[in-house]
Amino acid sequence: MKQKDIILLSEQEIKEKSHTEKNKLVKLKLQHAITPLQNPMELKNTRKNIARLSTERNKRKNKTTK
């Protein structure tokens, strides 16, 4: 998910996406611990998506408090 796509999401959608990405990361880590993933870059991309979502959420939060 690109940053420009995240900017277009509403606050509720960002929370939902963040929650689903975190669940996905937990599942991927568990699968990777049992057997190696076919695409281990999925872990990295999921972590980056979570970071992008939380960054956008914090930007909006800071913007409203100012």
N, CA, C and O of each residue as an XYZ file, in Angstrom:
264
protein
N       0.846     -1.167      0.000
C       0.000      0.000      0.000
C       0.897      1.238      0.000
O       1.801      1.366      0.826
N       0.639      2.119     -0.914
C       1.446      3.323     -1.056
C       0.921      4.434     -0.152
O      -0.237      4.424      0.264
N       1.798      5.390      0.140
C       1.428      6.504      1.006
C       0.289      7.327      0.406
O      -0.598      7.781      1.128
N       0.316      7.518     -0.908
C      -0.753      8.313     -1.534
C      -2.113      7.622     -1.411
O      -3.144      8.294     -1.366
N      -2.126      6.296     -1.357
C      -3.370      5.561     -1.146
C      -3.852      5.703      0.297
O      -5.051      5.796      0.559
N      -2.914      5.720      1.212
C      -3.257      5.824      2.632
C      -3.837      7.196      2.949
O      -4.745      7.311      3.772
N      -3.327      8.221      2.312
C      -3.812      9.584      2.545
C      -5.292      9.697      2.194
O      -6.021     10.466      2.821
N      -5.734      8.948      1.211
C      -7.122      9.015      0.772
C      -8.090      8.280      1.697
O      -9.302      8.456      1.576
N      -7.580      7.463      2.614
C      -8.432      6.693      3.509
C      -8.981      7.566      4.636
O      -8.371      8.563      5.023
N     -10.137      7.175      5.149
C     -10.699      7.870      6.306
C     -10.024      7.359      7.571
O      -9.286      6.374      7.543
N     -10.285      8.038      8.668
C      -9.686      7.650      9.952
C     -10.086      6.230     10.349
O      -9.255      5.452     10.818
N     -11.351      5.901     10.159
C     -11.849      4.565     10.502
C     -11.194      3.495      9.617
O     -10.834      2.421     10.098
N     -11.047      3.794      8.333
C     -10.418      2.832      7.421
C      -8.960      2.605      7.788
O      -8.454      1.489      7.672
N      -8.283      3.657      8.230
C      -6.882      3.509      8.638
C      -6.782      2.598      9.850
O      -5.897      1.745      9.914
N      -7.690      2.772     10.820
C      -7.684      1.909     12.003
C      -7.925      0.454     11.616
O      -7.252     -0.450     12.112
N      -8.897      0.235     10.725
C      -9.212     -1.128     10.298
C      -8.040     -1.763      9.556
O      -7.681     -2.912      9.812
N      -7.451     -1.010      8.640
C      -6.302     -1.529      7.874
C      -5.137     -1.845      8.807
O      -4.474     -2.872      8.658
N      -4.896     -0.967      9.757
C      -3.808     -1.179     10.705
C      -4.037     -2.463     11.499
O      -3.116     -3.254     11.703
N      -5.261     -2.653     11.935
C      -5.594     -3.855     12.699
C      -5.407     -5.118     11.848
O      -4.843     -6.105     12.321
N      -5.873     -5.090     10.609
C      -5.734     -6.266      9.752
C      -4.270     -6.539      9.400
O      -3.852     -7.694      9.316
N      -3.490     -5.467      9.195
C      -2.069     -5.646      8.878
C      -1.319     -6.236     10.075
O      -0.436     -7.075      9.901
N      -1.666     -5.802     11.279
C      -1.021     -6.350     12.470
C      -1.351     -7.829     12.626
O      -0.478     -8.630     12.959
N      -2.609     -8.192     12.387
C      -2.994     -9.606     12.446
C      -2.265    -10.413     11.381
O      -1.824    -11.534     11.635
N      -2.141     -9.847     10.204
C      -1.439    -10.517      9.112
C       0.030    -10.746      9.487
O       0.587    -11.807      9.207
N       0.650     -9.748     10.121
C       2.048     -9.876     10.523
C       2.229    -10.994     11.546
O       3.182    -11.767     11.457
N       1.334    -11.083     12.501
C       1.414    -12.139     13.512
C       1.303    -13.511     12.841
O       2.066    -14.426     13.154
N       0.358    -13.645     11.927
C       0.181    -14.919     11.223
C       1.404    -15.262     10.383
O       1.836    -16.414     10.350
N       1.961    -14.260      9.703
C       3.143    -14.510      8.882
C       4.336    -14.934      9.734
O       5.085    -15.835      9.357
N       4.510    -14.285     10.880
C       5.614    -14.649     11.768
C       5.473    -16.083     12.261
O       6.447    -16.833     12.329
N       4.247    -16.447     12.601
C       3.998    -17.806     13.072
C       4.277    -18.818     11.959
O       4.929    -19.837     12.188
N       3.784    -18.533     10.765
C       4.031    -19.433      9.632
C       5.519    -19.537      9.338
O       6.020    -20.619      9.032
N       6.231    -18.409      9.429
C       7.652    -18.390      9.123
C       8.453    -19.163     10.178
O       9.494    -19.743      9.868
N       7.976    -19.169     11.400
C       8.660    -19.917     12.459
C       8.515    -21.419     12.252
O       9.420    -22.188     12.574
N       7.379    -21.827     11.717
C       7.127    -23.256     11.504
C       7.832    -23.736     10.240
O       8.621    -24.680     10.275
N       7.540    -23.080      9.138
C       8.193    -23.401      7.865
C       8.551    -22.096      7.176
O       7.824    -21.113      7.316
N       9.647    -22.061      6.438
C      10.028    -20.820      5.757
C       8.960    -20.366      4.758
O       8.355    -21.177      4.057
N       8.750    -19.073      4.714
C       7.797    -18.510      3.760
C       8.387    -18.555      2.362
O       9.605    -18.516      2.193
N       7.523    -18.637      1.364
C       8.007    -18.596     -0.013
C       8.527    -17.207     -0.345
O       9.491    -17.062     -1.096
N       7.882    -16.179      0.219
C       8.313    -14.817     -0.017
C       8.516    -14.118      1.326
O       7.580    -13.511      1.845
N       9.730    -14.192      1.903
C       9.974    -13.571      3.198
C       9.905    -12.042      3.171
O       9.833    -11.406      4.223
N       9.927    -11.454      1.981
C       9.792     -9.999      1.865
C       8.401     -9.546      2.286
O       8.185     -8.363      2.553
N       7.466    -10.471      2.347
C       6.117    -10.160      2.799
C       6.137     -9.632      4.225
O       5.367     -8.733      4.565
N       7.011    -10.180      5.063
C       7.151     -9.705      6.436
C       7.579     -8.241      6.452
O       7.004     -7.417      7.164
N       8.581     -7.941      5.667
C       9.104     -6.574      5.603
C       8.045     -5.607      5.082
O       7.859     -4.525      5.640
N       7.361     -5.992      4.027
C       6.340     -5.121      3.446
C       5.179     -4.889      4.410
O       4.633     -3.788      4.475
N       4.807     -5.913      5.148
C       3.717     -5.769      6.119
C       4.121     -4.822      7.242
O       3.328     -3.979      7.663
N       5.351     -4.957      7.726
C       5.836     -4.038      8.769
C       5.852     -2.600      8.267
O       5.486     -1.678      8.996
N       6.272     -2.413      7.033
C       6.312     -1.066      6.469
C       4.910     -0.488      6.303
O       4.698      0.704      6.527
N       3.960     -1.322      5.914
C       2.576     -0.858      5.788
C       2.025     -0.417      7.140
O       1.331      0.595      7.234
N       2.337     -1.177      8.177
C       1.890     -0.809      9.524
C       2.497      0.542      9.913
O       1.813      1.395     10.478
N       3.760      0.728      9.614
C       4.423      1.991      9.936
C       3.803      3.155      9.156
O       3.600      4.236      9.708
N       3.507      2.935      7.885
C       2.888      3.988      7.079
C       1.522      4.382      7.631
O       1.187      5.564      7.708
N       0.744      3.381      8.010
C      -0.589      3.642      8.550
C      -0.508      4.400      9.877
O      -1.261      5.347     10.098
N       0.391      3.990     10.744
C       0.497      4.671     12.036
C       1.055      6.082     11.874
O       0.682      6.983     12.626
N       1.943      6.282     10.904
C       2.465      7.620     10.637
C       1.355      8.552     10.180
O       1.262      9.688     10.646
N       0.524      8.083      9.282
C      -0.591      8.909      8.792
C      -1.577      9.198      9.916
O      -2.092     10.312     10.020
N      -1.841      8.211     10.748
C      -2.758      8.413     11.877
C      -2.195      9.465     12.833
O      -2.934     10.320     13.322
N      -0.875      9.405     13.101
C      -0.250     10.393     13.983
C      -0.233     11.780     13.365
O      -0.412     12.773     14.071
N      -0.020     11.865     12.062
C      -0.059     13.161     11.378
C      -1.415     13.819     11.546
O      -1.511     15.008     11.849
N      -2.461     13.030     11.346
C      -3.828     13.562     11.469
C      -4.129     13.955     12.915
O      -4.779     14.967     13.177
N      -3.649     13.142     13.836
C      -3.871     13.426     15.251
C      -3.185     14.735     15.651
O      -3.772     15.558     16.355
N      -1.949     14.924     15.204
C      -1.207     16.139     15.514
C      -1.805     17.362     14.834
O      -1.779     18.463     15.383
N      -2.340     17.161     13.646
C      -2.941     18.270     12.914
C      -4.186     18.790     13.618
O      -4.441     19.994     13.637
N      -4.958     17.875     14.198
C      -6.198     18.284     14.866
C      -5.923     18.912     16.233
O      -6.726     19.721     16.699
N      -4.827     18.569     16.879
C      -4.524     19.132     18.193
C      -3.921     20.518     18.101
O      -3.944     21.258     19.084
N      -3.386     20.891     16.960
C      -2.764     22.223     16.820
C      -3.766     23.294     16.619
O      -3.402     24.462     16.485
